[in-house]
Amino acid sequence: MSAAQVRPDAPVHDLVGVGIGPFNLGLAALAAPLDLDAVFLDRADEFRWHPGMMLEGATIQVPFLADLVTMADPTSPYSFLAWLKATGRLYAFYIRESFYPLRAEYDAYCRWVAEQLPALRWGRTVTSVEVDPHDADLYVVHAATASGVESYRTRHVVLGVGTQPVVPAALRDLPGPAVHSADYLTHRDALQAAGSVTVVGSGQSAAEVYRDLLEATGPGGPRLDWVTRSPRFFPMEYTKLTLEMTSPEYTDHFHALPAELRDRLTREQRGLYKGISGDLVDDIYDTLYRKSATGAVPTTLLSDTEVLGATWDGERYTLRLRHAQLGVEHERTTDALVLATGYAAQVPDVVLGIAHRLAWDDRGRLDVARDYSVDGGRRRVFVQNGEEHTHGLTAPDLGFGAWRSSAILAAVCGREVYPREQRIAFQEFGVPTGAHPAPAGTVTAPLATAADGTPR
């Protein structure tokens, strides 16, 4: 069905969300008690959060307050604490004395919230978004279902399709047992049965996969290698003044910077939120130490090493590697690969029908306004977790999701439904207001920084 076939008297929703990941799920939960006609569509049959990495004992990397709603509405019935109470786990969580929920708990909590929200429509694959032919201020969202096409007229659209697994060009479309970490659990038994496995990547997923496979090394288990192009195995930065960068003030500062500078900072700051949990780094070392007490551990950790290419001969891969510091290339063979090479936001094809309505930068990315709208100031189309290049490290941060949802709901409702903190940081991220300008003609060279953001 095309937009032209939509009846002019068809009902009009206030908001249609495309995709139901944690961020649009949080938006749906915050919208639930409001006088809004909101619908959220997803092609899946139910909520699932990173099922391929649901490792036993793994925790999320933010405190429980970074749930779907609490940072916007601590009294919400859809909070993590409400789920703990409803499932009889509140006192156990209290006694555990850890702010960091298990990953399995967070998934179960999200599923519990999803089951309570009638605005969610599962089994709907959104195929296109178009301008309503009967009213240029409205949009039509088309979704394919098992029983045909459904069309939804709406005043606002929120794109929450999330991020997709990324594989570097040198390792793309490889034959053989090359698995992205997003599908790790599905292939874990086969990987453990392989003669050798190489994990490629430098973040939390790479570390979790390596730690999980490390337990299987030894007699009868695989040789295990870990290759990262990072200069070292970076721990995630948890110090409190650094965490202030997940603030409205820093987001304001970042968004106001030139695009070229934002792109550079995005690369430099990845260690702040794409590093490895310090506890996991220590646990890996302790595991290596424990296993080495009974003999050599069949494993090699290669830092500052980039994978330039790979070939498959039907039995094993030959990896072509380059050590960055030394500039030396060498080869290494492995029977299987786990590509923990991350995720990235992509512009969904479903918006191509309204591309003329959207704002774009010179690299073909959505030019996301500070209020998360992408339609050149109309404030009718918004994006969630697709704005890292414009908003920085708050884009993927679960703890900032409720703040962003509050901003979107303020635009949709025309009023501040959930008051948003505007200043929470003790530090200034730019030149302080009222600072005296330097004397005319003063020029100061910018301070060079290393890859981890430290001065050099």
Secondary structure, DSSP 4 states (H G I P E B T S, - for coil): --GGGS-TTS-EESEEEE--SHHHHHHHHHHTTSS--EEEE-SSSS--S-GGG--TT-B-SS-TTSSSSTTT-TT-TTSHHHHHHHTT-HHHHHHHT-SS-BHHHHHHHHHHHHHT-TTEE-S-EEEEEEE-TT-TT-EEEEEEETTEEEEEEES-EEE---EEE---GGGTT--SSEEEGGGHHHHHHHHHHSSEEEEE-SSHHHHHHHHHHHTT-STTS-EEEEE-SSSS-PBP---HHHHTTSSHHHHHHHHTS-HHHHHHHHHHTHHHHSSB-HHHHHHHHHHHHHHHTTS--SEEEE-SEEEEEEEE-SS-EEEEEEETTTTEEEEEEESEEEE---EEE---GGGGGGGGGS-B-TTS-B---TTSB-STT---EEESS--HHHHGGGSS-GGGHHHHHHHHHHHHHTS-SS---S---SS-SSSPTTPPPPPTT---PPPPB-TTS-B-
